């Protein structure tokens, strides 16, 4: 099992973060551009996130004294400014998540820059600052996006899956902290059922669907690691599921040795740990061209 060399603040046994990707109804518009505007069921399913789930989630965080991270496409920020204002008013972080949840791997380098900077402009206009962190839509970060993050002085990415623990990404132009994700703590596999984008998984009940996340947490807790939930308000923010999350949070917080923090705080700590030599370092790019057989 993983043995962490990272020393967490205040003698915490592990670090933890619940991150929400507030994609709202961007998914139907990006996947069905011709008629997504007239597909009312998926629009309403996505809108549940900013309109119903976000207030519920923020109230729980307020009651428990938690500050956490949200990743929001720029278009969604413009479409749902009240959700953005409420998240900021609660002292939470908003990270970059593309403009309309576009997949970077489906765009040229120039197009990637255009959509990245279009979303960046929205962040600066609506929050008054550049975001510190980024998560690629569908996790599909590219080297071009990594270069954009460094160019625009981001401090971390949260799209890769190369470790159980945070690590550093070094390039010839600079570096980032990587706060790794994994499908094992993503709520799409247990809860998403979305025929319009070809995702037809059987929906699990709240307890069964959330149980693997708790098992993942206990493994990180036992080894002094880093647990991250990659969730969506319109999925895990549904009433019965969120009740189970509240119960879990209330229980975990009684341990007094779990450091819940927004990702930008965790990234800043990892940077300090890296300077002390306690963090793995990857050199990018991994490859400079296609890998061929011959």
N, C-alpha and C positions, 0 to 999 in steps of 0.2 A: 504494500500500500504506500501511497505518497507520504513522504516525510518532509514537512515544511521546514525551511530554514528562515521563513519570514517571521519577524517579530511584530505582532499586532499591537496597536496602542492600548494603554491602560491594562496590560496583562491579559487582554482578551484571548480566548482560546482559538477563535476563528473570526473571519470577517464574513459579512452577509449583506446582500442587497436584493431587494425586489425591484426589478426594472419593468416598466410598462411601455410597450410600443403602442402609442395611441394612433393607430392607422385610420380609424373611423371608416368612412366609406370610400377612401382613396382606392381601396383594393378593387372594387367593382369598376371604377372609372379607368384605372390603368389596365385592367385585364380585358374589359369590354368597351373600348373607346367609342365604338359606333352607337351603342344603345345602352350603355351603363347608366346614363342619366334617367332612363325610363324603366329600370329594373328596381321596383320599389322595395321588394322584400330585402335584397342584400343591402340597399341603401339604409333601410331602417335598422338592419342588424348592426351595421357599422356605426350608425349614429347613436346606438345605445351606449357606446363607449363614452364619448364626451358629454352626452346629455344626462345619462343615468348613472353609469358606473363611476366616472371620475369624482362626482360629489361624494359618493359612498366611500370610495377609497380614501379620499382626502380627509374625510371625517374620522376614519379609523386611524390614519396617521396622526391627526391632531390629538386624538384621545390618548394615543400611546406614546406621543412625543417623538415620532419618527420623521426623519427627512430622507427622501429617496429620489430616484432618478426616473425621468420620463423621456422617451424618444418620440419625436413628433415630426412627420413630414411637413414641409413648409406650407403646402396647400391646406393641410388640416389646421395648422395654426391660424391661417387667414380665415378659414371657414368657421372655426369654433373659437373665437377670441375669448369668450367667457371662460372656457376650460383652461386656456393658457393663463389668463389672469388669476384664476383660482389656484392653479399649480404654483405660480410664482408667489402669490400671497402667502401660501403655506410654507415658503422657504425651500421649495424643492428645485431640483435641477431639471432643465430641459436640454436634451442633446439633439444633435443633427441626425436626421433619418431620411435624407433625400427630400425631393420636392413633392412628387406625387407617388411615392413608394416605387419609383422606377428602379429596375434592376441595372446596376452599373455595367454588368457584363454584356448587356444587349446594346450598349452605346459606344460610339467612338470615343477616343480620348478627348476630343474637342467637345463632344456632347456631354461627357461626364463632367467636364469643367463647367459647362453652361448650367446644368441642372444643380450641381453642387453649389455654385455661387448664387444662383437664383434663390435656393433655400437659405443660404447664409444671409442674404440680404433681408429675408423675412425675419430671421432670428434677431438681427441687429435692430431692425425697425420695431419689432414687437417686444423685445426684452431689454433693449438698450446695450446689448453686449454680444460678442461672439460666443458661441457655445464652446465648451472645453472638450466635449466628447462626441463621438460619432458611432453609430451602428448602421451598417449597410442594410438596406432592404434585402430580405431573404438571405442575409449574411454574406452576400456576394460582393465583398470588397475586392478591389483590384489594386495593382501597383500604382496605377494612375491616381486612384482615390487616396491611397496612402501618401503619395507625393503632395496632393492637394491639402491633406490634413497638416502635413509638416509646413507647407508653404504658408498656411493660414494660422499657424501657431496653435493648433490643437494639442492637448496633452495626452489624450488617450483614444484608442479604438476599442470597440467591444463587438467584434464580428468573427473572430477566429476561434479555432478549437484545438490549439496545439498543446494545451497543458491543463492540469487541474488547478494550477495556481497562476496568478498574474505574472507576466514576463515582459521583457523589453523588445521592441522592434527597432533595430538600427538600420539606417540607410546612409548613403553617401551624403545626403542633404540634411540629415537630422534624425531624431528618434521619437518614438511614442511608447507609452505604456499600453500593453495589451491586457484587457480584462476579459478573459476567454469565456465563451458561451458553449452550450451544447444542447442538442435536441432533447437530452434527458431531463432538462429543467425548463423546457419550452412548452407552453400550454397548447400549441397547435395539435400535436399528436393525440392527446386525450380528449380535446374539447371542440376542435374545429370540424365543421361539416359544411362544405361550401362548394356546391356542385358547379357554380359558375367559373371557378378557377381550378376545377379538376381535383378537389381535395375532398374525398368522401370517406373519411374515417368514421367508424362507429363511435358515437358519443358516449363517454363513460359518465357514471354518476359522480357527484362531487367527491365523496370519500375515496372511491377507487381511482378517480382521475388524479387526485392530488397526492395520494400515498407515495408514488415514486419520487416526488419532489422532496418529501420528508425523509425518505431513505437516503437520497443524495445528500441532504443536509447533514444527517447523522454521520455519514462517512467523512465529510469535510470537518465536522466538529471533532471527531475522534482523532483526526490527523493534523489539526491546527491549520486547516486550509481555508478556501474561499468558496462560498456558495452564492450562486446568482440565479434568480428566477427571471426568465425572459417571458413575460406574460403580456396579455392584451386585455384592455378594459372590457371589450365586448365579449370576451370569453371568461376569464377568471373573475371579472368584476360582476358577473351575474349573481343574483341574490344568494342562492344556496351555496354556491362555491365560495363566495366571499365570506360567508358566515364561518365556513370551515377554516379559511385562512385566518380570520380573526382569532378563532380558538387556538390555532397553532401559534400565532404570534404572541398571544397572551401567555401561553405556556413557555415558549422559548425565552421570552424576556425575563422570566423569573430566574433564569440561570445566572444572569448578571455577568456572563463572561463571553457574550457574543457581540461583536462590534457591527451594528447596523449603521450604514453610512451611505450617502449618495456616492455615485461612482467617481466624481471628480475628487472627493476627499480620499477615497481609496487609492486612486491613481497618484495623488500627491504623496501619499505614504509610500507607495511602491517605488516611486522615484527616489525617495530617501533610502529605502532599503537597497535599491540597485547601486547607489553610490557606496553603500557599505559592503557590496559584493554578495548580497544574499538573494539575488534574482537572476534567473536565466535570461540570456540575451540571444535573440535570433538576428541574423543578418539578412536583409532583403535587398534585391528581389531573391526569391527562392530559385527561380529559373529565369533565364533571359530570352528563351524562345521555346518553341514546341519540342517535346521529347519524342524522338522518333525511334523506330525499331532498327533501322539500318544505318 
